[in-house]
Amino acid sequence: MTESRSVWGVGLTTIAGDGTVLDAWYSALGTGTAPAEESTAAAAALQQDARPDERRNVTVEVVQLGIDLDTAPSSTADAYLRLHALSHLLVRPNDLNLDGIFGHLPNVAWTNAGPVHPDDAARLRPALQRAGIQVQGLDKFPRLTDYLQPTGVRIADASRVRLGAYLSPGTTVMHEGFVNFNAGTLGASMVEGRISQGVIVGDGSDIGGGSSIMGTLSGGGTHRVSIGARTLLGANAGIGISLGDDCVVEAGLYVTAGTKIVLADGPTTADGGKKTVKGAELSGQDGLLFRRNSLSGAVEAVRRAGVGVTLNEALHA
């Protein structure tokens, strides 16, 4: 592995009674090779927390790991280090190998006391309740804020942002906003809709309430959608194509690669109409307004002059 394409971490891993590795939390991590003194000191500081927890039927152990970002994950601890690297902004979404990551992430009963094996959560339910331990979710991915608090970021509902989300300072994720792993924002952005796996959003853009962006985890799609800077995805709108800088998709409009779009301000064709193209032909272009003609019902694209949306700075400080 090369220095620029490797990551190291020192932390704690949780192991269930049957030997299943449930998670790993890294208190110290960085790119390249771990500095010997820093790594040793971090491991020593964590030894006091490496102990069994009989309530959850788990054992917590110190973990030290170095990985090559260009190779596929090889273990649960490896997978978690990649997710940490994304959320600590050490590597951008889509810039590391995540092939087969789901196979290394077991389903976990996430509780307010830490991860529990789902079978143990069911078996130990009375004892867990007496200890005030509640199951908050059953999933492969934990909440981002259970592992770190990103600097300069607001997250209104922690359950809607997964570990592995890449959130740049100045980003605000409102209550209905959702950010998956290996996805996120490259600058100060407003997120009130869904940012799916693999999607990146540029600086100053606004993902409107109830809006949706297609990812690549299901449905057979391979195009990794991106949104440029100062772009607005209107409320309840959606896209399956990329948007460039200074674009707007009007509220309620869903634009996919196959959507037939009329170039409303383009030249007139021989038959007196306007040229129609598929959405894929406009993918990634700057300065476009996508709208639905309220009379004909046709989806139209027109060129926009100047810059796109301007966020309220008071909400992103």
Summary of the structure (lengths in Angstrom):
residues: 317
radius of gyration: 22.6
end to end distance: 38.3
largest distance: 78.8
contacts: 1081
relative contact order: 0.09
helix: 18%
strand: 32%
